[in-house]
Amino acid sequence: MKMQTRKTKAPPGQSRPLCLRCFRTPELCYCEAVGRVDNQTEILILQHRRERMHPFNTARIVHRTLDNSRLICERNEFLATMALPISANAGLLYPGKDATLLTEVAPDQRPDQLIILDGTWHHAKTLYRDVSALHGLPKYRLAPAEPGKYRIRMEPNATSLSTLEAVAAALRQLEPETKNITALTRAFNCMIEKQLDHPQSIYSGLAVKPKKIPNANVPKSITQPTGNLVLAYGEATPIDYTAVDGWDELNRNRATCALPPVYWCAHRFGHADAKDRFCCYLDGGKNLVPKFYDFIDLSPREFDHSVSAETFAQQWQDFIKDDDLLLIYNFNALKLLRNCGINHDPYLAVNSINFDPLKRHRSIESFVSHHRGTLSSPLFKGRAGRRLATMTSLVEVLARIDSAEA
């Protein structure tokens, strides 16, 4: 094993050898535990310059272990002007509201290159901010089922993962058929255990920065709902995913679509009367291809008595009140209303409510179940009815949690 002599935090006048590959002293070297993984998805790591020589950097292990990987470390301003080797079917592993869970990506939609930003969370944000080549890429995120094991370096919150842990989790989901992915974690665990066993180890209890753990921030209009809370869900004209060329075109089609909904249902929270429910089938739902009816879980017969967009708009305006708070699943529903000439304020989208700040749950149903809630029975037909029932259950659970903490 090649060693070099380098001045470190050794006693004055002394030096200690370091491994040229892992930059650790001989007793802490983990190189013998580094394995090989023949991965199919290329991993492109863009590393913040301050991570290059960090003794606990895990991207170094990833690059050495994965046969199909690249690591580029430069200043942000250089990365911003470089011709980065980003493939046509690349994706960025970067959490956010517009990021798709990797577990929800269909096999034929998986990226063939996954880009990883290596550094602290602050470093990763500055990399994304400065490197414009990343902005148009589809984003993907993970939903860790358990806390990370990076116990020798501070993490922003209890579910944060190191670069290595994130890559290992992503590869398990993108290419479950690939063997020996555990080789990634072998060297990682070896590095951690050796460091913790070191006589001068001071890392116990430093895995999480408690002050950085976010708190749920749910509006009181949701935690303390009144009679003016109206939950609504609308089905748009289905998009044929096979007829578009990638996510960019799909998103452009969605953004420019000016069609009304094909189905709209709503109910006033906490009220069981028929007058507090709204259901409408629109003419756009006629003559769809069978797979679209299957997708929205409605039959063509449901649209035998459908109405025009103008009639729908009038019926909805008769139902909704000026002081109602409209709770929608996402902002696409609001766009459907605007396509009918309806502008309602105030409104709130479920996916904008920070009810699960640590992203511990993969779905609203999981969050409701974890908090011992009961999923409400659908009041309306189809996928829209089920989504609306899920929203109802979420409001009920959030109200109960708020009441218990009061």
One Martini backbone bead per residue (centre of mass of N, CA, C, O) as a GRO file, in nm:
protein
  406
    1MET     BB    1   0.095   0.037   0.024
    2LYS     BB    2   0.062   0.362  -0.029
    3MET     BB    3   0.254   0.622   0.122
    4GLN     BB    4   0.249   0.934   0.298
    5THR     BB    5   0.394   1.233   0.411
    6ARG     BB    6   0.205   1.440   0.646
    7LYS     BB    7   0.096   1.716   0.782
    8THR     BB    8  -0.076   1.718   1.089
    9LYS     BB    9  -0.230   1.660   1.404
   10ALA     BB   10   0.053   1.648   1.526
   11PRO     BB   11   0.306   1.669   1.693
   12PRO     BB   12   0.555   1.859   1.715
   13GLY     BB   13   0.783   1.737   1.469
   14GLN     BB   14   0.561   1.549   1.352
   15SER     BB   15   0.450   1.266   1.154
   16ARG     BB   16   0.209   1.097   0.934
   17PRO     BB   17   0.083   0.852   0.760
   18LEU     BB   18  -0.091   0.826   0.439
   19CYS     BB   19  -0.328   0.731   0.237
   20LEU     BB   20  -0.368   0.790  -0.111
   21ARG     BB   21  -0.684   0.698  -0.129
   22CYS     BB   22  -0.826   0.783   0.176
   23PHE     BB   23  -0.664   0.974   0.379
   24ARG     BB   24  -0.561   0.769   0.595
   25THR     BB   25  -0.449   0.613   0.842
   26PRO     BB   26  -0.355   0.294   0.884
   27GLU     BB   27  -0.569   0.235   1.122
   28LEU     BB   28  -0.810   0.382   0.923
   29CYS     BB   29  -0.801   0.213   0.685
   30TYR     BB   30  -1.052   0.090   0.419
   31CYS     BB   31  -0.956  -0.039   0.141
   32GLU     BB   32  -1.007  -0.351   0.183
   33ALA     BB   33  -1.337  -0.297   0.171
   34VAL     BB   34  -1.331  -0.238  -0.122
   35GLY     BB   35  -1.530  -0.289  -0.391
   36ARG     BB   36  -1.747  -0.413  -0.665
   37VAL     BB   37  -1.972  -0.256  -0.913
   38ASP     BB   38  -2.191  -0.345  -1.190
   39ASN     BB   39  -2.332  -0.082  -1.305
   40GLN     BB   40  -2.574   0.071  -1.527
   41THR     BB   41  -2.608   0.333  -1.388
   42GLU     BB   42  -2.485   0.629  -1.417
   43ILE     BB   43  -2.259   0.804  -1.197
   44LEU     BB   44  -2.268   1.157  -1.142
   45ILE     BB   45  -2.031   1.352  -0.966
   46LEU     BB   46  -2.074   1.666  -0.804
   47GLN     BB   47  -1.815   1.832  -0.638
   48HIS     BB   48  -1.734   2.006  -0.387
   49ARG     BB   49  -1.432   2.144  -0.313
   50ARG     BB   50  -1.453   2.094   0.011
   51GLU     BB   51  -1.461   1.763  -0.027
   52ARG     BB   52  -1.200   1.639  -0.141
   53MET     BB   53  -1.028   1.627   0.162
   54HIS     BB   54  -1.228   1.485   0.321
   55PRO     BB   55  -1.204   1.215   0.537
   56PHE     BB   56  -1.545   1.149   0.516
   57ASN     BB   57  -1.580   1.107   0.227
   58THR     BB   58  -1.808   0.906   0.015
   59ALA     BB   59  -1.759   0.954  -0.293
   60ARG     BB   60  -1.492   0.803  -0.307
   61ILE     BB   61  -1.617   0.523  -0.270
   62VAL     BB   62  -1.813   0.524  -0.504
   63HIS     BB   63  -1.603   0.561  -0.736
   64ARG     BB   64  -1.437   0.298  -0.661
   65THR     BB   65  -1.682   0.088  -0.680
   66LEU     BB   66  -1.800   0.196  -0.942
   67ASP     BB   67  -1.775   0.130  -1.276
   68ASN     BB   68  -2.021   0.349  -1.338
   69SER     BB   69  -1.835   0.640  -1.295
   70ARG     BB   70  -1.818   0.993  -1.198
   71LEU     BB   71  -1.581   1.261  -1.093
   72ILE     BB   72  -1.640   1.613  -1.025
   73CYS     BB   73  -1.404   1.872  -0.914
   74GLU     BB   74  -1.514   2.209  -0.866
   75ARG     BB   75  -1.588   2.505  -0.902
   76ASN     BB   76  -1.881   2.647  -0.957
   77GLU     BB   77  -1.793   2.837  -1.196
   78PHE     BB   78  -1.678   2.600  -1.366
   79LEU     BB   79  -1.926   2.413  -1.377
   80ALA     BB   80  -2.109   2.630  -1.522
   81THR     BB   81  -1.905   2.623  -1.800
   82MET     BB   82  -1.904   2.340  -1.850
   83ALA     BB   83  -1.906   2.035  -2.039
   84LEU     BB   84  -2.109   1.825  -1.927
   85PRO     BB   85  -2.167   1.464  -1.901
   86ILE     BB   86  -2.481   1.478  -2.001
   87SER     BB   87  -2.738   1.297  -2.067
   88ALA     BB   88  -3.046   1.262  -2.223
   89ASN     BB   89  -3.127   1.049  -1.963
   90ALA     BB   90  -3.120   1.237  -1.713
   91GLY     BB   91  -3.093   1.265  -1.350
   92LEU     BB   92  -3.176   1.421  -1.032
   93LEU     BB   93  -3.069   1.398  -0.700
   94TYR     BB   94  -3.333   1.601  -0.559
   95PRO     BB   95  -3.504   1.748  -0.335
   96GLY     BB   96  -3.864   1.817  -0.371
   97LYS     BB   97  -4.176   1.900  -0.486
   98ASP     BB   98  -4.076   1.812  -0.798
   99ALA     BB   99  -4.004   1.532  -0.696
  100THR     BB  100  -3.960   1.195  -0.767
  101LEU     BB  101  -4.013   0.897  -0.668
  102LEU     BB  102  -3.834   0.618  -0.740
  103THR     BB  103  -4.069   0.410  -0.674
  104GLU     BB  104  -4.260   0.564  -0.914
  105VAL     BB  105  -4.080   0.464  -1.142
  106ALA     BB  106  -4.088   0.339  -1.430
  107PRO     BB  107  -3.886   0.134  -1.600
  108ASP     BB  108  -3.915   0.311  -1.882
  109GLN     BB  109  -3.833   0.594  -1.697
  110ARG     BB  110  -3.553   0.547  -1.634
  111PRO     BB  111  -3.253   0.655  -1.583
  112ASP     BB  112  -2.909   0.630  -1.720
  113GLN     BB  113  -2.849   0.892  -1.539
  114LEU     BB  114  -2.711   0.995  -1.218
  115ILE     BB  115  -2.708   1.290  -1.032
  116ILE     BB  116  -2.468   1.403  -0.786
  117LEU     BB  117  -2.448   1.606  -0.494
  118ASP     BB  118  -2.146   1.684  -0.322
  119GLY     BB  119  -2.211   1.766   0.016
  120THR     BB  120  -2.348   1.972   0.178
  121TRP     BB  121  -2.649   2.107   0.174
  122HIS     BB  122  -2.540   2.384   0.101
  123HIS     BB  123  -2.362   2.297  -0.133
  124ALA     BB  124  -2.587   2.171  -0.307
  125LYS     BB  125  -2.749   2.434  -0.347
  126THR     BB  126  -2.521   2.591  -0.490
  127LEU     BB  127  -2.486   2.401  -0.726
  128TYR     BB  128  -2.773   2.425  -0.836
  129ARG     BB  129  -2.774   2.733  -0.868
  130ASP     BB  130  -2.506   2.756  -1.066
  131VAL     BB  131  -2.594   2.499  -1.244
  132SER     BB  132  -2.792   2.521  -1.521
  133ALA     BB  133  -2.783   2.221  -1.639
  134LEU     BB  134  -2.985   2.115  -1.399
  135HIS     BB  135  -3.272   2.260  -1.426
  136GLY     BB  136  -3.404   2.058  -1.665
  137LEU     BB  137  -3.408   1.821  -1.482
  138PRO     BB  138  -3.520   1.554  -1.349
  139LYS     BB  139  -3.641   1.481  -1.030
  140TYR     BB  140  -3.526   1.290  -0.745
  141ARG     BB  141  -3.633   1.084  -0.464
  142LEU     BB  142  -3.626   0.982  -0.133
  143ALA     BB  143  -3.760   0.740   0.131
  144PRO     BB  144  -3.655   0.693   0.420
  145ALA     BB  145  -3.706   0.431   0.663
  146GLU     BB  146  -3.432   0.528   0.798
  147PRO     BB  147  -3.175   0.629   0.944
  148GLY     BB  148  -2.878   0.719   0.910
  149LYS     BB  149  -2.511   0.600   0.950
  150TYR     BB  150  -2.360   0.890   0.984
  151ARG     BB  151  -2.188   0.914   1.290
  152ILE     BB  152  -1.919   1.119   1.204
  153ARG     BB  153  -2.140   1.326   1.088
  154MET     BB  154  -2.316   1.587   1.045
  155GLU     BB  155  -2.673   1.626   1.019
  156PRO     BB  156  -2.965   1.794   0.955
  157ASN     BB  157  -3.119   1.511   0.998
  158ALA     BB  158  -3.245   1.192   1.073
  159THR     BB  159  -3.285   1.128   0.733
  160SER     BB  160  -3.016   1.170   0.641
  161LEU     BB  161  -2.786   1.113   0.373
  162SER     BB  162  -2.533   1.006   0.234
  163THR     BB  163  -2.403   0.969  -0.065
  164LEU     BB  164  -2.376   0.663  -0.047
  165GLU     BB  165  -2.660   0.593   0.058
  166ALA     BB  166  -2.812   0.722  -0.179
  167VAL     BB  167  -2.691   0.551  -0.406
  168ALA     BB  168  -2.770   0.274  -0.298
  169ALA     BB  169  -3.077   0.327  -0.293
  170ALA     BB  170  -3.109   0.400  -0.593
  171LEU     BB  171  -2.999   0.133  -0.718
  172ARG     BB  172  -3.211  -0.056  -0.591
  173GLN     BB  173  -3.446   0.087  -0.765
  174LEU     BB  174  -3.323   0.093  -1.063
  175GLU     BB  175  -3.139  -0.201  -1.013
  176PRO     BB  176  -3.232  -0.487  -0.862
  177GLU     BB  177  -3.049  -0.694  -1.035
  178THR     BB  178  -2.805  -0.595  -0.902
  179LYS     BB  179  -2.522  -0.700  -0.765
  180ASN     BB  180  -2.343  -0.603  -0.483
  181ILE     BB  181  -2.435  -0.323  -0.346
  182THR     BB  182  -2.314  -0.378  -0.057
  183ALA     BB  183  -2.021  -0.284  -0.124
  184LEU     BB  184  -2.064   0.011  -0.051
  185THR     BB  185  -2.120  -0.033   0.269
  186ARG     BB  186  -1.864  -0.174   0.365
  187ALA     BB  187  -1.661   0.066   0.368
  188PHE     BB  188  -1.839   0.259   0.525
  189ASN     BB  189  -1.855   0.090   0.788
  190CYS     BB  190  -1.553   0.069   0.832
  191MET     BB  191  -1.495   0.370   0.868
  192ILE     BB  192  -1.681   0.414   1.111
  193GLU     BB  193  -1.576   0.198   1.311
  194LYS     BB  194  -1.282   0.295   1.324
  195GLN     BB  195  -1.348   0.579   1.428
  196LEU     BB  196  -1.507   0.494   1.687
  197ASP     BB  197  -1.252   0.315   1.797
  198HIS     BB  198  -1.099   0.550   1.846
  199PRO     BB  199  -0.950   0.691   2.118
  200GLN     BB  200  -1.034   1.004   2.001
  201SER     BB  201  -1.329   0.977   1.994
  202ILE     BB  202  -1.620   1.235   1.943
  203TYR     BB  203  -1.905   1.121   1.786
  204SER     BB  204  -2.099   1.085   1.999
  205GLY     BB  205  -2.409   1.239   1.924
  206LEU     BB  206  -2.338   1.393   1.620
  207ALA     BB  207  -2.546   1.309   1.384
  208VAL     BB  208  -2.737   1.549   1.487
  209LYS     BB  209  -2.898   1.861   1.442
  210PRO     BB  210  -3.148   1.959   1.630
  211LYS     BB  211  -3.201   2.261   1.524
  212LYS     BB  212  -3.254   2.148   1.214
  213ILE     BB  213  -3.515   2.030   1.275
  214PRO     BB  214  -3.808   2.034   1.146
  215ASN     BB  215  -4.130   2.169   1.152
  216ALA     BB  216  -4.442   2.161   1.147
  217ASN     BB  217  -4.649   2.367   0.904
  218VAL     BB  218  -4.981   2.419   0.977
  219PRO     BB  219  -5.256   2.557   0.916
  220LYS     BB  220  -5.534   2.647   1.102
  221SER     BB  221  -5.742   2.591   0.871
  222ILE     BB  222  -5.670   2.275   0.915
  223THR     BB  223  -5.646   2.216   1.232
  224GLN     BB  224  -5.915   2.432   1.244
  225PRO     BB  225  -6.181   2.356   1.109
  226THR     BB  226  -6.447   2.482   0.927
  227GLY     BB  227  -6.741   2.535   0.735
  228ASN     BB  228  -6.533   2.669   0.492
  229LEU     BB  229  -6.419   2.385   0.408
  230VAL     BB  230  -6.318   2.285   0.076
  231LEU     BB  231  -6.297   1.982  -0.093
  232ALA     BB  232  -6.107   1.915  -0.401
  233TYR     BB  233  -6.137   1.726  -0.723
  234GLY     BB  234  -5.972   1.689  -1.047
  235GLU     BB  235  -6.001   1.573  -1.380
  236ALA     BB  236  -5.814   1.556  -1.644
  237THR     BB  237  -5.711   1.534  -1.945
  238PRO     BB  238  -5.561   1.283  -2.052
  239ILE     BB  239  -5.226   1.174  -2.096
  240ASP     BB  240  -5.015   1.048  -2.345
  241TYR     BB  241  -4.711   0.921  -2.269
  242THR     BB  242  -4.637   0.792  -2.562
  243ALA     BB  243  -4.667   1.092  -2.721
  244VAL     BB  244  -4.404   1.176  -2.572
  245ASP     BB  245  -4.067   1.337  -2.529
  246GLY     BB  246  -4.059   1.340  -2.231
  247TRP     BB  247  -4.079   1.560  -1.962
  248ASP     BB  248  -4.070   1.833  -2.103
  249GLU     BB  249  -4.311   1.789  -2.294
  250LEU     BB  250  -4.515   1.715  -2.080
  251ASN     BB  251  -4.498   1.987  -1.920
  252ARG     BB  252  -4.578   2.166  -2.157
  253ASN     BB  253  -4.857   2.045  -2.203
  254ARG     BB  254  -4.965   2.113  -1.923
  255ALA     BB  255  -4.911   2.425  -1.924
  256THR     BB  256  -5.086   2.472  -2.211
  257CYS     BB  257  -5.340   2.360  -2.110
  258ALA     BB  258  -5.705   2.468  -2.170
  259LEU     BB  259  -5.871   2.254  -2.032
  260PRO     BB  260  -6.112   2.121  -1.879
  261PRO     BB  261  -6.252   1.920  -1.688
  262VAL     BB  262  -6.408   1.587  -1.659
  263TYR     BB  263  -6.397   1.591  -1.335
  264TRP     BB  264  -6.588   1.694  -1.031
  265CYS     BB  265  -6.523   1.709  -0.673
  266ALA     BB  266  -6.697   1.791  -0.355
  267HIS     BB  267  -6.669   1.901   0.002
  268ARG     BB  268  -6.783   1.988   0.312
  269PHE     BB  269  -6.637   1.994   0.598
  270GLY     BB  270  -6.842   1.820   0.834
  271HIS     BB  271  -7.065   1.759   0.610
  272ALA     BB  272  -7.362   1.542   0.515
  273ASP     BB  273  -7.510   1.690   0.319
  274ALA     BB  274  -7.602   1.715  -0.009
  275LYS     BB  275  -7.547   2.032  -0.034
  276ASP     BB  276  -7.223   1.962   0.049
  277ARG     BB  277  -7.214   1.842  -0.245
  278PHE     BB  278  -7.004   1.782  -0.546
  279CYS     BB  279  -7.091   1.672  -0.891
  280CYS     BB  280  -6.914   1.649  -1.219
  281TYR     BB  281  -6.970   1.591  -1.565
  282LEU     BB  282  -6.789   1.633  -1.862
  283ASP     BB  283  -6.759   1.638  -2.205
  284GLY     BB  284  -6.447   1.557  -2.211
  285GLY     BB  285  -6.527   1.244  -2.119
  286LYS     BB  286  -6.585   1.173  -2.399
  287ASN     BB  287  -6.438   0.940  -2.600
  288LEU     BB  288  -6.237   0.775  -2.461
  289VAL     BB  289  -6.002   0.573  -2.406
  290PRO     BB  290  -5.996   0.296  -2.211
  291LYS     BB  291  -5.735   0.362  -2.038
  292PHE     BB  292  -5.855   0.627  -1.917
  293TYR     BB  293  -6.089   0.506  -1.763
  294ASP     BB  294  -5.907   0.328  -1.591
  295PHE     BB  295  -5.742   0.554  -1.458
  296ILE     BB  296  -6.013   0.709  -1.336
  297ASP     BB  297  -6.234   0.497  -1.266
  298LEU     BB  298  -6.441   0.514  -1.518
  299SER     BB  299  -6.725   0.516  -1.711
  300PRO     BB  300  -6.883   0.612  -1.995
  301ARG     BB  301  -7.172   0.630  -1.860
  302GLU     BB  302  -7.112   0.874  -1.670
  303PHE     BB  303  -7.127   1.077  -1.947
  304ASP     BB  304  -7.428   1.090  -2.052
  305HIS     BB  305  -7.481   1.364  -1.844
  306SER     BB  306  -7.308   1.578  -1.937
  307VAL     BB  307  -7.142   1.895  -1.934
  308SER     BB  308  -7.048   2.192  -1.982
  309ALA     BB  309  -6.825   2.428  -1.888
  310GLU     BB  310  -7.036   2.648  -1.835
  311THR     BB  311  -7.221   2.484  -1.649
  312PHE     BB  312  -7.012   2.412  -1.441
  313ALA     BB  313  -6.940   2.700  -1.356
  314GLN     BB  314  -7.223   2.770  -1.249
  315GLN     BB  315  -7.251   2.539  -1.039
  316TRP     BB  316  -6.998   2.613  -0.876
  317GLN     BB  317  -7.078   2.906  -0.802
  318ASP     BB  318  -7.331   2.805  -0.640
  319PHE     BB  319  -7.162   2.643  -0.423
  320ILE     BB  320  -6.954   2.843  -0.375
  321LYS     BB  321  -6.799   3.063  -0.148
  322ASP     BB  322  -6.625   3.344  -0.085
  323ASP     BB  323  -6.523   3.227   0.220
  324ASP     BB  324  -6.398   2.985   0.107
  325LEU     BB  325  -6.173   2.719   0.155
  326LEU     BB  326  -5.970   2.577  -0.089
  327LEU     BB  327  -5.890   2.230  -0.108
  328ILE     BB  328  -5.628   2.093  -0.288
  329TYR     BB  329  -5.404   1.871  -0.411
  330ASN     BB  330  -5.317   2.066  -0.650
  331PHE     BB  331  -5.250   2.322  -0.885
  332ASN     BB  332  -5.396   2.187  -1.126
  333ALA     BB  333  -5.685   2.233  -1.025
  334LEU     BB  334  -5.680   2.540  -1.049
  335LYS     BB  335  -5.637   2.543  -1.357
  336LEU     BB  336  -5.905   2.411  -1.433
  337LEU     BB  337  -6.078   2.646  -1.334
  338ARG     BB  338  -5.947   2.868  -1.511
  339ASN     BB  339  -6.036   2.726  -1.782
  340CYS     BB  340  -6.347   2.822  -1.683
  341GLY     BB  341  -6.326   3.119  -1.542
  342ILE     BB  342  -6.220   3.046  -1.246
  343ASN     BB  343  -6.169   3.251  -0.944
  344HIS     BB  344  -6.032   3.144  -0.632
  345ASP     BB  345  -6.035   3.313  -0.308
  346PRO     BB  346  -5.917   3.103  -0.112
  347TYR     BB  347  -5.627   2.871  -0.117
  348LEU     BB  348  -5.507   2.517  -0.094
  349ALA     BB  349  -5.241   2.285  -0.104
  350VAL     BB  350  -5.137   1.985   0.001
  351ASN     BB  351  -4.832   1.998  -0.129
  352SER     BB  352  -4.782   2.275   0.068
  353ILE     BB  353  -4.793   2.108   0.326
  354ASN     BB  354  -4.586   2.072   0.626
  355PHE     BB  355  -4.658   1.766   0.772
  356ASP     BB  356  -4.366   1.614   0.663
  357PRO     BB  357  -4.055   1.729   0.707
  358LEU     BB  358  -3.885   1.435   0.703
  359LYS     BB  359  -3.998   1.231   0.499
  360ARG     BB  360  -4.124   0.944   0.629
  361HIS     BB  361  -4.352   0.941   0.408
  362ARG     BB  362  -4.478   0.816   0.093
  363SER     BB  363  -4.771   0.894   0.201
  364ILE     BB  364  -5.070   0.987   0.320
  365GLU     BB  365  -5.159   0.709   0.416
  366SER     BB  366  -4.909   0.661   0.594
  367PHE     BB  367  -4.952   0.902   0.782
  368VAL     BB  368  -5.231   0.825   0.885
  369SER     BB  369  -5.158   0.544   0.996
  370HIS     BB  370  -4.931   0.633   1.194
  371HIS     BB  371  -5.168   0.826   1.341
  372ARG     BB  372  -5.429   0.646   1.370
  373GLY     BB  373  -5.593   0.664   1.122
  374THR     BB  374  -5.883   0.680   0.908
  375LEU     BB  375  -5.991   0.593   0.611
  376SER     BB  376  -6.207   0.725   0.418
  377SER     BB  377  -6.492   0.701   0.258
  378PRO     BB  378  -6.603   0.740  -0.039
  379LEU     BB  379  -6.831   0.985  -0.195
  380PHE     BB  380  -6.702   0.913  -0.474
  381LYS     BB  381  -6.607   0.834  -0.774
  382GLY     BB  382  -6.315   0.709  -0.831
  383ARG     BB  383  -6.012   0.848  -0.801
  384ALA     BB  384  -6.119   1.117  -0.690
  385GLY     BB  385  -6.267   0.997  -0.445
  386ARG     BB  386  -6.012   0.882  -0.308
  387ARG     BB  387  -5.850   1.143  -0.285
  388LEU     BB  388  -6.061   1.294  -0.115
  389ALA     BB  389  -6.057   1.093   0.123
  390THR     BB  390  -5.758   1.140   0.192
  391MET     BB  391  -5.783   1.439   0.259
  392THR     BB  392  -5.983   1.405   0.489
  393SER     BB  393  -5.800   1.231   0.671
  394LEU     BB  394  -5.576   1.440   0.703
  395VAL     BB  395  -5.738   1.660   0.845
  396GLU     BB  396  -5.825   1.489   1.086
  397VAL     BB  397  -5.538   1.431   1.192
  398LEU     BB  398  -5.432   1.725   1.220
  399ALA     BB  399  -5.653   1.809   1.421
  400ARG     BB  400  -5.582   1.600   1.640
  401ILE     BB  401  -5.289   1.683   1.688
  402ASP     BB  402  -5.348   1.976   1.769
  403SER     BB  403  -5.531   1.906   2.010
  404ALA     BB  404  -5.315   1.737   2.173
  405GLU     BB  405  -5.098   1.990   2.182
  406ALA     BB  406  -5.274   2.216   2.336
   0.00000   0.00000   0.00000
